[in-house]
Amino acid sequence: MKRIVDYAQLFMRDYLKDGDVAVDFTMGNGDDTVFLAKRTPHGKVYAFDILMQALMNTKAKLEKEEIDNVELILDGHEHVDRYISSFKVGVFNFGYLPRGNKAMTTLLKTSREAVEKALKLLERKGLLILVLYPGHEQGALESRYFSSYIQSLDTYCYECFTFKMENKTDCPYIIGIEKKREK
């Protein structure tokens, strides 16, 4: 079976066309950033993280792949509206930096603010992916909140789905939100 992030990338693949703007709201080690940049070589990718180590890891991957259409932003994802006005595809991979300090996690307060802003900036027929990790304290809070939150989104404007392994406890899963139209 594929990793959950591989499934997230499968979902994003059909939405992103060359020339589009994409956002990696949690760059981490750069895997999603590289994926998005390769899918839109004549577009632009913005990647956010608050950890210098994440930025350095991602920068190294981009240099190795000779990718130059990415802007790395050392700032919280809740400040996305300071940097961009719209985007076609975005991904949040919540939790902590893989192989990093597990005490440094995304937080519900800033994650909630970032997702709300992202939905306002998301283009019509665009996709926002949330990869959630309920197996740790902050991840459980984010998971419960966003699973409930998507049920409150206006069905006229958004279509939402959840992809998860039902026979595994606390396993990572995906929430997808497609923007059908503006209010």
NORBEL-V919712 format. One record per pair of residues at least 12 apart in sequence whose C-alpha atoms are under 10 Angstrom apart, sorted by the first residue. I is the first residue (numbers start at 1). J is the second residue. D is the distance in Angstrom with one decimal. If there is no record, write none. Layout:
BEGIN
i=I j=J d=D
i=I j=J d=D
END
This chain:
BEGIN
i=3 j=172 d=9.3
i=4 j=131 d=7.8
i=4 j=132 d=9.6
i=4 j=163 d=9.0
i=4 j=164 d=8.4
i=4 j=165 d=9.5
i=4 j=171 d=9.2
i=4 j=172 d=6.8
i=4 j=173 d=6.6
i=4 j=174 d=7.5
i=5 j=31 d=9.0
i=5 j=32 d=8.2
i=5 j=93 d=8.1
i=5 j=131 d=7.5
i=5 j=172 d=9.1
i=5 j=173 d=8.9
i=5 j=174 d=8.6
i=6 j=31 d=10.0
i=6 j=32 d=9.4
i=7 j=131 d=9.9
i=7 j=163 d=8.7
i=7 j=173 d=9.5
i=7 j=174 d=8.3
i=8 j=32 d=9.2
i=8 j=91 d=8.3
i=8 j=92 d=9.9
i=8 j=93 d=9.4
i=8 j=129 d=6.9
i=8 j=130 d=8.4
i=8 j=131 d=7.5
i=8 j=163 d=9.1
i=8 j=173 d=9.1
i=8 j=174 d=6.8
i=8 j=175 d=9.0
i=8 j=176 d=8.6
i=9 j=31 d=9.9
i=9 j=32 d=7.6
i=9 j=35 d=7.5
i=9 j=36 d=8.6
i=9 j=91 d=9.0
i=9 j=129 d=9.1
i=11 j=127 d=8.6
i=11 j=128 d=9.8
i=11 j=129 d=8.3
i=11 j=174 d=9.8
i=11 j=176 d=8.2
i=12 j=35 d=9.6
i=12 j=36 d=8.5
i=12 j=39 d=9.6
i=12 j=88 d=9.8
i=12 j=89 d=6.9
i=12 j=90 d=8.3
i=12 j=91 d=8.5
i=12 j=126 d=9.3
i=12 j=127 d=7.0
i=12 j=128 d=8.3
i=12 j=129 d=7.7
i=12 j=176 d=9.3
i=13 j=35 d=9.1
i=13 j=36 d=8.6
i=13 j=39 d=7.5
i=13 j=89 d=9.3
i=14 j=39 d=9.9
i=14 j=89 d=10.0
i=14 j=127 d=9.6
i=15 j=39 d=9.9
i=15 j=88 d=7.5
i=15 j=89 d=6.9
i=15 j=125 d=7.9
i=15 j=126 d=6.6
i=15 j=127 d=6.7
i=15 j=128 d=9.9
i=15 j=178 d=9.6
i=16 j=36 d=8.0
i=16 j=39 d=6.7
i=16 j=40 d=7.0
i=16 j=43 d=9.9
i=16 j=88 d=6.8
i=16 j=89 d=6.3
i=16 j=90 d=9.6
i=16 j=126 d=8.3
i=16 j=127 d=8.7
i=17 j=36 d=9.8
i=17 j=39 d=6.7
i=17 j=40 d=6.0
i=17 j=41 d=9.3
i=17 j=42 d=9.4
i=17 j=43 d=8.6
i=17 j=88 d=8.8
i=17 j=89 d=9.5
i=18 j=36 d=9.9
i=18 j=37 d=9.2
i=18 j=38 d=8.8
i=18 j=39 d=6.2
i=18 j=40 d=3.9
i=18 j=41 d=6.1
i=18 j=42 d=5.8
i=18 j=43 d=6.1
i=18 j=44 d=9.3
i=19 j=39 d=8.9
i=19 j=40 d=5.4
i=19 j=41 d=6.8
i=19 j=42 d=4.7
i=19 j=43 d=3.7
i=19 j=44 d=7.2
i=19 j=45 d=10.0
i=20 j=36 d=9.7
i=20 j=37 d=9.7
i=20 j=39 d=8.9
i=20 j=40 d=6.1
i=20 j=41 d=8.9
i=20 j=42 d=7.7
i=20 j=43 d=4.8
i=20 j=44 d=6.6
i=20 j=45 d=8.4
i=20 j=86 d=10.0
i=20 j=87 d=7.3
i=20 j=88 d=6.2
i=20 j=89 d=8.2
i=21 j=36 d=9.1
i=21 j=37 d=9.3
i=21 j=40 d=7.8
i=21 j=42 d=9.3
i=21 j=43 d=5.6
i=21 j=44 d=4.8
i=21 j=45 d=5.8
i=21 j=46 d=7.9
i=21 j=69 d=9.9
i=21 j=70 d=9.9
i=21 j=84 d=9.2
i=21 j=85 d=10.0
i=21 j=86 d=7.6
i=21 j=87 d=4.9
i=21 j=88 d=5.7
i=21 j=89 d=7.1
i=21 j=90 d=8.9
i=21 j=123 d=9.7
i=22 j=36 d=6.6
i=22 j=37 d=8.1
i=22 j=39 d=9.6
i=22 j=40 d=8.3
i=22 j=43 d=8.0
i=22 j=44 d=6.4
i=22 j=45 d=4.8
i=22 j=46 d=6.4
i=22 j=47 d=8.6
i=22 j=70 d=9.4
i=22 j=84 d=10.0
i=22 j=86 d=8.8
i=22 j=87 d=5.5
i=22 j=88 d=5.7
i=22 j=89 d=4.8
i=22 j=90 d=5.5
i=22 j=91 d=8.4
i=22 j=122 d=9.6
i=22 j=126 d=9.7
i=22 j=127 d=9.7
i=22 j=128 d=9.8
i=23 j=36 d=8.0
i=23 j=37 d=9.6
i=23 j=44 d=8.5
i=23 j=45 d=5.5
i=23 j=46 d=4.8
i=23 j=47 d=5.8
i=23 j=48 d=8.0
i=23 j=70 d=9.4
i=23 j=71 d=9.6
i=23 j=77 d=9.7
i=23 j=80 d=9.0
i=23 j=84 d=9.3
i=23 j=86 d=9.6
i=23 j=87 d=7.0
i=23 j=88 d=8.3
i=23 j=89 d=6.5
i=23 j=90 d=4.5
i=23 j=91 d=6.5
i=23 j=92 d=8.7
i=23 j=118 d=9.2
i=23 j=122 d=9.9
i=23 j=128 d=9.2
i=24 j=36 d=7.9
i=24 j=37 d=9.9
i=24 j=45 d=7.3
i=24 j=46 d=6.2
i=24 j=47 d=4.6
i=24 j=48 d=6.3
i=24 j=49 d=8.9
i=24 j=70 d=10.0
i=24 j=72 d=9.5
i=24 j=77 d=8.9
i=24 j=89 d=8.7
i=24 j=90 d=5.8
i=24 j=91 d=5.2
i=24 j=92 d=6.5
i=24 j=93 d=8.3
i=24 j=129 d=9.8
i=25 j=46 d=7.9
i=25 j=47 d=5.8
i=25 j=48 d=5.0
i=25 j=49 d=7.1
i=25 j=73 d=9.6
i=25 j=75 d=9.9
i=25 j=76 d=8.3
i=25 j=77 d=5.4
i=25 j=78 d=8.7
i=25 j=79 d=10.0
i=25 j=80 d=8.1
i=25 j=90 d=7.0
i=25 j=91 d=6.0
i=25 j=92 d=5.1
i=25 j=93 d=7.6
i=25 j=94 d=8.9
i=25 j=111 d=9.5
i=25 j=114 d=8.3
i=25 j=115 d=9.2
i=25 j=118 d=9.2
i=25 j=130 d=9.7
i=26 j=47 d=6.9
i=26 j=48 d=5.4
i=26 j=49 d=5.4
i=26 j=50 d=8.6
i=26 j=51 d=9.8
i=26 j=54 d=8.9
i=26 j=76 d=8.6
i=26 j=77 d=7.1
i=26 j=90 d=9.9
i=26 j=91 d=7.6
i=26 j=92 d=5.6
i=26 j=93 d=5.8
i=26 j=94 d=6.9
i=26 j=95 d=9.0
i=26 j=96 d=9.3
i=26 j=97 d=9.0
i=26 j=106 d=8.7
i=27 j=46 d=9.2
i=27 j=47 d=5.5
i=27 j=48 d=5.6
i=27 j=49 d=5.7
i=27 j=50 d=9.2
i=27 j=51 d=9.3
i=27 j=54 d=6.5
i=27 j=55 d=7.3
i=27 j=57 d=9.2
i=27 j=58 d=7.1
i=27 j=72 d=8.5
i=27 j=73 d=9.2
i=27 j=74 d=9.8
i=27 j=77 d=9.8
i=27 j=91 d=9.2
i=27 j=92 d=8.4
i=27 j=93 d=8.0
i=27 j=94 d=9.9
i=27 j=97 d=8.9
i=28 j=47 d=9.2
i=28 j=48 d=8.5
i=28 j=49 d=6.8
i=28 j=50 d=9.3
i=28 j=51 d=8.2
i=28 j=52 d=9.8
i=28 j=53 d=8.3
i=28 j=54 d=4.8
i=28 j=55 d=7.4
i=28 j=56 d=9.6
i=28 j=57 d=7.7
i=28 j=58 d=7.2
i=28 j=93 d=8.2
i=28 j=94 d=9.4
i=28 j=95 d=9.6
i=28 j=96 d=7.8
i=28 j=97 d=5.3
i=28 j=98 d=7.2
i=28 j=99 d=10.0
i=28 j=100 d=9.3
i=29 j=49 d=9.9
i=29 j=53 d=8.4
i=29 j=54 d=5.5
i=29 j=55 d=7.7
i=29 j=56 d=8.4
i=29 j=57 d=5.3
i=29 j=58 d=5.3
i=29 j=59 d=9.0
i=29 j=60 d=9.4
i=29 j=61 d=8.3
i=29 j=97 d=7.1
i=29 j=98 d=7.2
i=29 j=99 d=9.3
i=29 j=100 d=9.7
i=30 j=47 d=8.5
i=30 j=54 d=7.4
i=30 j=55 d=8.0
i=30 j=56 d=9.3
i=30 j=57 d=6.7
i=30 j=58 d=4.2
i=30 j=59 d=7.8
i=30 j=60 d=8.8
i=30 j=61 d=6.8
i=30 j=62 d=8.0
i=30 j=72 d=10.0
i=31 j=57 d=9.8
i=31 j=58 d=7.7
i=31 j=61 d=8.3
i=31 j=62 d=9.6
i=32 j=47 d=9.1
i=32 j=58 d=9.6
i=32 j=90 d=9.6
i=32 j=91 d=7.7
i=32 j=92 d=9.2
i=32 j=93 d=8.6
i=33 j=45 d=7.2
i=33 j=46 d=8.0
i=33 j=47 d=6.5
i=33 j=48 d=9.5
i=33 j=58 d=7.6
i=33 j=59 d=9.8
i=33 j=61 d=9.3
i=33 j=62 d=8.5
i=33 j=70 d=7.8
i=33 j=71 d=9.8
i=33 j=72 d=9.3
i=33 j=90 d=10.0
i=33 j=91 d=9.2
i=34 j=47 d=9.9
i=34 j=58 d=8.1
i=34 j=59 d=9.8
i=34 j=61 d=7.5
i=34 j=62 d=6.6
i=34 j=65 d=8.2
i=34 j=67 d=7.8
i=34 j=69 d=9.9
i=34 j=70 d=8.7
i=36 j=69 d=9.9
i=36 j=70 d=9.2
i=36 j=89 d=8.5
i=36 j=90 d=8.9
i=36 j=91 d=9.4
i=37 j=62 d=9.0
i=37 j=67 d=7.2
i=37 j=68 d=8.4
i=37 j=69 d=6.5
i=37 j=70 d=6.7
i=38 j=65 d=9.3
i=38 j=67 d=7.7
i=38 j=69 d=9.0
i=40 j=69 d=8.4
i=41 j=67 d=8.1
i=41 j=68 d=8.4
i=41 j=69 d=6.5
i=41 j=70 d=9.4
i=42 j=68 d=9.8
i=42 j=69 d=7.3
i=43 j=69 d=6.7
i=43 j=70 d=8.9
i=44 j=68 d=9.1
i=44 j=69 d=5.2
i=44 j=70 d=5.9
i=44 j=71 d=7.7
i=44 j=87 d=9.3
i=45 j=68 d=9.5
i=45 j=69 d=6.3
i=45 j=70 d=4.6
i=45 j=71 d=6.3
i=45 j=72 d=8.5
i=45 j=87 d=9.1
i=45 j=89 d=9.5
i=45 j=90 d=9.3
i=46 j=69 d=8.8
i=46 j=70 d=5.8
i=46 j=71 d=4.9
i=46 j=72 d=6.1
i=46 j=73 d=7.1
i=46 j=80 d=9.1
i=46 j=83 d=8.5
i=46 j=84 d=8.3
i=46 j=87 d=9.5
i=46 j=90 d=9.3
i=47 j=70 d=7.2
i=47 j=71 d=6.3
i=47 j=72 d=5.0
i=47 j=73 d=5.9
i=47 j=74 d=8.5
i=47 j=75 d=9.4
i=47 j=77 d=8.7
i=47 j=80 d=9.6
i=47 j=90 d=9.7
i=47 j=91 d=9.7
i=48 j=71 d=8.7
i=48 j=72 d=6.3
i=48 j=73 d=4.8
i=48 j=74 d=6.0
i=48 j=75 d=6.0
i=48 j=76 d=6.5
i=48 j=77 d=5.7
i=48 j=78 d=9.4
i=48 j=79 d=9.2
i=48 j=80 d=8.2
i=48 j=92 d=9.8
i=49 j=72 d=8.2
i=49 j=73 d=6.6
i=49 j=74 d=5.4
i=49 j=75 d=5.7
i=49 j=76 d=5.9
i=49 j=77 d=6.8
i=49 j=97 d=9.7
i=49 j=106 d=9.8
i=50 j=73 d=8.2
i=50 j=74 d=5.3
i=50 j=75 d=5.0
i=50 j=76 d=5.4
i=50 j=77 d=8.2
i=50 j=104 d=10.0
i=50 j=106 d=9.7
i=51 j=73 d=10.0
i=51 j=74 d=7.0
i=51 j=75 d=8.3
i=51 j=76 d=9.2
i=51 j=97 d=8.6
i=51 j=104 d=9.1
i=52 j=73 d=9.8
i=52 j=74 d=6.9
i=52 j=75 d=9.6
i=53 j=97 d=8.9
i=53 j=100 d=8.7
i=54 j=72 d=9.8
i=54 j=74 d=9.0
i=54 j=97 d=7.2
i=54 j=98 d=9.5
i=54 j=100 d=9.1
i=55 j=72 d=6.7
i=55 j=73 d=7.7
i=55 j=74 d=7.0
i=56 j=72 d=9.4
i=58 j=72 d=8.2
i=59 j=71 d=9.7
i=59 j=72 d=7.7
i=71 j=83 d=9.9
i=76 j=106 d=9.5
i=76 j=110 d=7.8
i=76 j=111 d=9.2
i=76 j=114 d=8.5
i=77 j=92 d=9.1
i=77 j=106 d=9.7
i=77 j=110 d=7.5
i=77 j=111 d=7.5
i=77 j=113 d=8.6
i=77 j=114 d=5.6
i=77 j=115 d=8.6
i=77 j=117 d=9.4
i=77 j=118 d=9.1
i=78 j=109 d=9.2
i=78 j=110 d=5.7
i=78 j=111 d=6.8
i=78 j=112 d=8.1
i=78 j=113 d=5.6
i=78 j=114 d=4.0
i=78 j=115 d=7.7
i=78 j=116 d=8.9
i=78 j=117 d=7.4
i=78 j=118 d=8.7
i=79 j=110 d=9.2
i=79 j=113 d=8.7
i=79 j=114 d=7.1
i=79 j=117 d=8.5
i=79 j=118 d=9.9
i=80 j=113 d=9.8
i=80 j=114 d=7.1
i=80 j=115 d=9.6
i=80 j=117 d=7.3
i=80 j=118 d=7.4
i=80 j=121 d=9.0
i=81 j=114 d=8.9
i=81 j=117 d=6.9
i=81 j=118 d=8.1
i=81 j=120 d=9.4
i=81 j=121 d=7.7
i=84 j=118 d=10.0
i=84 j=121 d=8.1
i=85 j=118 d=9.8
i=85 j=120 d=9.3
i=85 j=121 d=6.1
i=85 j=122 d=8.9
i=85 j=123 d=9.7
i=86 j=118 d=8.5
i=86 j=119 d=9.6
i=86 j=120 d=8.3
i=86 j=121 d=4.5
i=86 j=122 d=5.7
i=86 j=123 d=6.2
i=86 j=124 d=9.9
i=86 j=126 d=10.0
i=87 j=118 d=8.6
i=87 j=119 d=9.7
i=87 j=120 d=9.9
i=87 j=121 d=6.4
i=87 j=122 d=5.3
i=87 j=123 d=5.7
i=87 j=124 d=9.4
i=87 j=126 d=7.6
i=87 j=127 d=9.1
i=87 j=128 d=9.6
i=88 j=121 d=8.8
i=88 j=122 d=6.0
i=88 j=123 d=5.3
i=88 j=124 d=7.8
i=88 j=125 d=7.6
i=88 j=126 d=4.6
i=88 j=127 d=6.5
i=88 j=128 d=8.3
i=88 j=178 d=9.9
i=88 j=179 d=9.6
i=89 j=118 d=9.9
i=89 j=122 d=7.4
i=89 j=123 d=8.2
i=89 j=125 d=9.3
i=89 j=126 d=5.6
i=89 j=127 d=4.9
i=89 j=128 d=5.8
i=89 j=129 d=8.0
i=89 j=178 d=9.3
i=90 j=115 d=9.9
i=90 j=118 d=8.0
i=90 j=119 d=9.6
i=90 j=122 d=8.0
i=90 j=126 d=8.4
i=90 j=127 d=6.5
i=90 j=128 d=4.8
i=90 j=129 d=6.2
i=90 j=130 d=8.6
i=90 j=177 d=9.9
i=91 j=115 d=9.8
i=91 j=118 d=9.7
i=91 j=127 d=8.5
i=91 j=128 d=5.8
i=91 j=129 d=4.6
i=91 j=130 d=6.0
i=91 j=131 d=7.6
i=91 j=176 d=9.3
i=92 j=111 d=8.8
i=92 j=114 d=9.4
i=92 j=115 d=8.5
i=92 j=128 d=8.0
i=92 j=129 d=6.2
i=92 j=130 d=4.8
i=92 j=131 d=6.0
i=92 j=132 d=8.3
i=92 j=174 d=9.7
i=92 j=175 d=9.8
i=93 j=106 d=9.2
i=93 j=129 d=8.2
i=93 j=130 d=6.2
i=93 j=131 d=4.7
i=93 j=132 d=6.7
i=93 j=133 d=8.5
i=93 j=172 d=9.9
i=93 j=174 d=9.2
i=94 j=106 d=5.9
i=94 j=107 d=8.6
i=94 j=108 d=9.6
i=94 j=111 d=8.2
i=94 j=130 d=7.4
i=94 j=131 d=6.1
i=94 j=132 d=5.6
i=94 j=133 d=6.7
i=94 j=134 d=9.7
i=94 j=138 d=9.3
i=94 j=139 d=7.3
i=94 j=142 d=8.3
i=94 j=143 d=9.5
i=94 j=172 d=9.7
i=95 j=107 d=8.3
i=95 j=131 d=8.9
i=95 j=132 d=7.4
i=95 j=133 d=6.3
i=95 j=134 d=8.8
i=95 j=135 d=9.4
i=95 j=136 d=8.2
i=95 j=137 d=9.7
i=95 j=138 d=7.5
i=95 j=139 d=6.0
i=95 j=140 d=9.8
i=95 j=142 d=9.1
i=96 j=133 d=9.4
i=96 j=136 d=9.8
i=96 j=138 d=9.7
i=96 j=139 d=9.2
i=102 j=136 d=9.3
i=103 j=136 d=9.8
i=103 j=137 d=10.0
i=103 j=138 d=9.7
i=104 j=138 d=9.9
i=105 j=136 d=9.4
i=105 j=137 d=9.4
i=105 j=138 d=7.0
i=105 j=139 d=8.2
i=106 j=138 d=7.1
i=106 j=139 d=7.9
i=106 j=142 d=8.8
i=107 j=137 d=9.8
i=107 j=138 d=6.2
i=107 j=139 d=8.1
i=107 j=141 d=8.6
i=107 j=142 d=7.6
i=108 j=138 d=6.9
i=108 j=139 d=8.2
i=108 j=140 d=9.5
i=108 j=141 d=6.6
i=108 j=142 d=5.3
i=108 j=143 d=9.1
i=108 j=145 d=8.1
i=108 j=146 d=9.3
i=109 j=141 d=10.0
i=109 j=142 d=9.0
i=111 j=142 d=7.7
i=111 j=146 d=9.6
i=112 j=142 d=8.1
i=112 j=145 d=8.4
i=112 j=146 d=8.1
i=112 j=149 d=9.4
i=115 j=128 d=8.7
i=115 j=129 d=9.9
i=115 j=130 d=8.8
i=115 j=146 d=9.3
i=119 j=158 d=9.4
i=119 j=177 d=8.6
i=119 j=178 d=9.2
i=119 j=179 d=7.8
i=120 j=179 d=9.5
i=120 j=182 d=8.7
i=122 j=177 d=9.8
i=122 j=178 d=8.8
i=122 j=179 d=7.0
i=122 j=181 d=10.0
i=122 j=182 d=9.7
i=123 j=178 d=9.2
i=123 j=179 d=6.9
i=123 j=180 d=8.8
i=123 j=181 d=8.4
i=123 j=182 d=8.7
i=124 j=157 d=8.9
i=124 j=158 d=9.5
i=124 j=178 d=8.1
i=124 j=179 d=5.2
i=124 j=180 d=5.6
i=124 j=181 d=5.3
i=124 j=182 d=7.1
i=125 j=157 d=10.0
i=125 j=158 d=9.3
i=125 j=177 d=9.9
i=125 j=178 d=6.2
i=125 j=179 d=5.2
i=125 j=180 d=5.3
i=125 j=181 d=7.4
i=126 j=158 d=10.0
i=126 j=177 d=8.3
i=126 j=178 d=5.7
i=126 j=179 d=5.6
i=126 j=180 d=7.8
i=126 j=181 d=9.6
i=127 j=158 d=9.7
i=127 j=159 d=9.6
i=127 j=160 d=9.6
i=127 j=176 d=6.9
i=127 j=177 d=5.7
i=127 j=178 d=4.5
i=127 j=179 d=6.6
i=127 j=180 d=9.5
i=128 j=160 d=9.5
i=128 j=175 d=8.3
i=128 j=176 d=5.8
i=128 j=177 d=5.1
i=128 j=178 d=6.4
i=128 j=179 d=8.3
i=129 j=160 d=9.8
i=129 j=161 d=9.7
i=129 j=162 d=9.9
i=129 j=174 d=6.8
i=129 j=175 d=5.9
i=129 j=176 d=4.7
i=129 j=177 d=6.5
i=129 j=178 d=8.8
i=130 j=143 d=9.6
i=130 j=146 d=8.7
i=130 j=162 d=9.4
i=130 j=173 d=8.3
i=130 j=174 d=5.6
i=130 j=175 d=5.0
i=130 j=176 d=6.3
i=130 j=177 d=8.3
i=131 j=143 d=9.1
i=131 j=162 d=9.9
i=131 j=163 d=9.6
i=131 j=172 d=6.9
i=131 j=173 d=5.7
i=131 j=174 d=4.6
i=131 j=175 d=6.5
i=131 j=176 d=8.7
i=132 j=144 d=9.6
i=132 j=146 d=8.8
i=132 j=147 d=9.6
i=132 j=164 d=9.9
i=132 j=170 d=9.7
i=132 j=171 d=8.6
i=132 j=172 d=5.5
i=132 j=173 d=5.4
i=132 j=174 d=6.2
i=132 j=175 d=7.8
i=133 j=170 d=7.3
i=133 j=171 d=6.6
i=133 j=172 d=4.5
i=133 j=173 d=6.8
i=133 j=174 d=9.1
i=134 j=169 d=9.0
i=134 j=170 d=5.2
i=134 j=171 d=6.7
i=134 j=172 d=6.5
i=134 j=173 d=8.5
i=135 j=169 d=8.4
i=135 j=170 d=5.0
i=135 j=171 d=6.6
i=135 j=172 d=7.6
i=136 j=170 d=8.6
i=139 j=170 d=9.6
i=139 j=172 d=9.3
i=140 j=170 d=8.3
i=143 j=170 d=9.7
i=143 j=172 d=9.3
i=143 j=173 d=8.9
i=143 j=174 d=9.8
i=143 j=175 d=9.6
i=146 j=175 d=8.2
i=147 j=161 d=9.8
i=147 j=162 d=8.4
i=147 j=174 d=9.9
i=147 j=175 d=7.8
i=150 j=162 d=9.6
i=150 j=175 d=8.4
i=150 j=176 d=9.2
i=150 j=177 d=8.0
i=153 j=177 d=9.4
i=154 j=183 d=8.7
i=155 j=179 d=9.6
i=155 j=180 d=8.8
i=155 j=181 d=9.9
i=156 j=179 d=9.2
i=156 j=180 d=7.3
i=156 j=181 d=7.3
i=156 j=182 d=8.6
i=156 j=183 d=7.8
i=157 j=177 d=10.0
i=157 j=178 d=8.4
i=157 j=179 d=5.9
i=157 j=180 d=5.0
i=157 j=181 d=4.8
i=157 j=182 d=5.9
i=157 j=183 d=6.3
i=158 j=176 d=9.9
i=158 j=177 d=6.5
i=158 j=178 d=5.5
i=158 j=179 d=4.7
i=158 j=180 d=5.4
i=158 j=181 d=7.3
i=158 j=182 d=8.9
i=158 j=183 d=9.8
i=159 j=176 d=8.2
i=159 j=177 d=5.8
i=159 j=178 d=5.2
i=159 j=179 d=6.7
i=159 j=180 d=7.0
i=160 j=175 d=7.1
i=160 j=176 d=5.5
i=160 j=177 d=4.5
i=160 j=178 d=6.3
i=160 j=179 d=8.9
i=161 j=174 d=8.1
i=161 j=175 d=5.7
i=161 j=176 d=5.2
i=161 j=177 d=6.7
i=161 j=178 d=8.8
i=162 j=174 d=5.6
i=162 j=175 d=4.5
i=162 j=176 d=6.4
i=162 j=177 d=9.1
i=163 j=175 d=6.5
i=163 j=176 d=8.2
END
